[in-house]
């Protein structure tokens, strides 16, 4: 606990010293802070140049960093190619069905909801038990006290393999 407080103290001290006003030592440069935060998520001064193509910020999630053992990674890769072939062939839209279950729009659904959507899209029949378990393990994220599935990463990867542009089937 002491280490946690000490680390937070240093972070807070660094934060304050980075944005402390040069004119008044008791003031905080709020605009500088906001500009720096905004520069992370969007293109600077977009309101002055509205025709600029702005790249959407996509946060790196746990599911993209999950590393399975090489055998499981190969199985997941094969499964994803198998699913992508079916998605491309039938031009299946993945997002709408997942979004129906994602009421808070955080990009996660429960494992049962994930499997239900795959079943509704007739994709679950392509998988055997091991492939299904490996797929669930690859896209699992811990939310609160339970393991959910990151359907956003799953859909982005599957659409990319199917040859679709981002968000367009």
Beta strands, then each sheet from edge to edge (+ up, - down):
strand 1: 108-110
strand 2: 140-143
strand 3: 146-150
sheet 1: 1+ 3- 2+
end
